[in-house]
Amino acid sequence: MSGGAPVLRASGVDFRFGGDLALAGVDLEIGAGERLAILGPNGGGKTTLVRLMLGLLAPSRGEIRWTAARRPRLGYVPQFPAFDRAFPLRVAEMVGLGLLRAAGRDRRAERARVDAMLERLDLAALRGAYLSELSGGETKRALIARALVGDPGFLVLDEPAASLDEVSRRSLWALVGALPAETVVLLVTHDLAPGTFAATRAVLVDGRLEALPVEGLHQHPILCGHGHG
Amino acid sequence: MAESAGGLGDLLALDFFRDALVAALLASVLCGVVGTLVVLKRLVSIAGGVAHAAFGGLGVAYWAGADPRLGALAVAALSAVGLGFLDRERVRRLDAAIGVLWAVGMAVGLVFLHWTPGYAPDLLAYLFGNILLLTPSDLALAAAAVAAVLVLLAWRGRELVAVAFDEEAARLQGLPTRAYGILLLMLAAVSVVVLLQLVGIVLAVALLTLPPLIALRLARSIAGVVVAATAVCLALTVGGLLLSFALDLPSGPVMVLSGAVALAAAQLVPRRSTRA
């Protein structure tokens, strides 16, 4: 662990898809404020790892538990949307669903927070658009807005920059860079150009976890198209 | 069905017809609210399983001399809770469980109705409904169900929409999504029992499904879909009732076939874009 006070600890975690061992012997402790880059080939288990940490999957063996006194607010931008894009929701309504557990339930304050987040992700003009009308990149930006609007203390971004144009990528990295110092950010990526995500730690996931040096991470073969995927 | 197809004024003079209209209105609110959530959460097949399982409860209650609606409600509620606890990620098992529930519920109901001593109950009325044979307690049950659904919607409507939209995201925010999922199934179960009197168990799922599907072609927002589905359901039930008088056909199937025609017609409605 290279961050602050421990937030989450995974001990001896295995995960099986059917009979196949997808992840084995995962030991990982994450501290407050860590910015963890998770790299690895396609099918290596990166998404499985973060879904285990979020509690969306249960380990086949081992244990994952929150070590902080209170579980932090969770934010998750999945690689692919899990919802039906024909669902009759407008962009602002969808982003507002990221505030279900926000204190107070003051609708006016909620609306202001949603509008501010839409503005920052260049979605203000689309606040009244229906999800079925969004492009792939716009949908991804709306997902990012929903994950960030509730001020998460533990944010997981699974290939967030995929399908984003250059302007949107810059907005994304500016938002992530401006998060409070104690916020944990886990980034699953194949795309880590200099000046984007300031990782404090990195791991390679390929059925197992392997620590990677942060120095020179941008030149790692797996990011330069020389890896498996 | 009706002996003659008189004018609407003649029909409205009949107590049973006025009761039927009230029942249609109450059922339409259930179709609009619960049906929309069932369709959006893709619970239609589960609701079908619950409806057919309810027939087993109805048969057993009939045989035991109890109120058949209570038997149907008890089994529908138990089925909803049972299915709600199944792990959704094991889709094939869930699908099989629904199939088993569906078939066994029907078989149990038929066997117990067969064993019921004395005059055989009107099986067709339970399978396909008869809106003209409503009792005051049927209307009271429907009114209570509608009141409960509306209170629940005002209290936890946003959470129900969040779970129907993206259960995973709702769970990450700390919502007890399994409890909300079971709640949705319970709402479907209660609606099925209410609709039992209107169109019968076999066709109840059709009234929970057809109006929201039609409404999704006509409205864009959630609130718009709920209102449109309620209006469509009311049009189908009342229109189907009048048509069944005119054609001297059973009311339940006429309502559902009217819905199928309306759904086909709704596909011709062009979608409007909110984007320039």
Interface residues (C-beta under 8 A of the other chain):
Chain A: L54 G55 L56 R71 R73 L74 G75 Y76 P78 P81 A82 F83 D84 A86 F87 P88 L89 R90 E93 M94 L97 G98 L100 R101 L126 G128 A129 Y130 E133 R146 G150
Chain B: L40 R42 R158 E159 V161 A162 A164 F165 D166 E167 E168 A169 A170 R171 L172 Q173 G174 L175 L216 A219 R220 S221 I222 G224 V225 S273 T274 R275
